[in-house]
Amino acid sequence: MKRKLLGVIDATTFHDDLEELLMHRSLAALPFGGRYRMIDFVLSNMVNSGIRSVAIFPKLQCRSLMDHLGSGKNWDLNRKRDGLFFFPSPINDRTPNRVGSFDHFAANLDYFYRSTQEYSIIANCYTVFNFNFRPLLEWHMHSGCDITEIRHQDGSSMEMYLIKTSLLIKLIETRNETGYTCMKDVVSNIHHDYSICHYNYSGYATMIDSIQSYFSTSMELLKPDIWRQVFLKEQPILTKVKDEPPTKYIKGSSVKHAMIANGCIINGMVENSIIARGVTIGKGAVIKNSIIMQKCQIEEDCILDSVILDKDVKVEAGTHLKGTPHSPFVIRKGTKQGALMNS
């Protein structure tokens, strides 16, 4: 029992530099890698680490996130005991870079009171990584630390914290007296008596906090050495399962160095790109260095280079769109791009 972990995922963060992609969804529900959502990575890591009770604290637009996660069945979290829990925030303001808001936790304190897990892992929802939390728990227990902060190899915080559940409850209950608003406040304060330790994570990990980091990290997935570090057979990244037919490649089409999800129809050229489910690419179209989200329609003879198309975008025949790796061209969800623009 002592070695059991409670999973707590803060899904409230909003990054202004990602606003173009967060108009209709939370950051946790942002599509990534053709068939995943951002939250899939930390949630899968928790499940693969043996965590059977996970609380998700969403805010802003959480309908897309709740639709994606459902009952938690795809992560084996649809359980009679423990399982997946949603606790929407009663706070309406945007609070970027404030993982683990004690006010948000306080509004759902009964959940922590009822939990039987002695330790809690508090994590953000926007890190691409594959990490088993079990060795971290063992390290934390042997170190005698009160709180362990996970850090990158370069020493920067990954905004993930391991703490005894009883201490977490105490910090929540005394927040008004101490002035601590979140976990970051606690670990950065040198005037308390808690022992703060740092655990350096040596694997691949990238935090998505801007359009540029979203684009560059997506392109990194096309590198075999990076892909192998993120998608491990023994620790799979789980996601919502959709029953769709295989992608159809029309005679004359060309695909090089790309990730193509199910249900697409490819009748043009795709190179160094990520294509999500149900995308249609017309004859003569050329897609390079781009991210095309679910159910986009790209008509004949279009040329797209360094472009991000959000879901359900239609690009009219003959349209040319070009961005750069540092400033990709972003088209919002459900809009039309071409001679007659409806965005």
Disulfide bonds with the S-S distance in Angstrom:
Cys145-Cys197 1.72
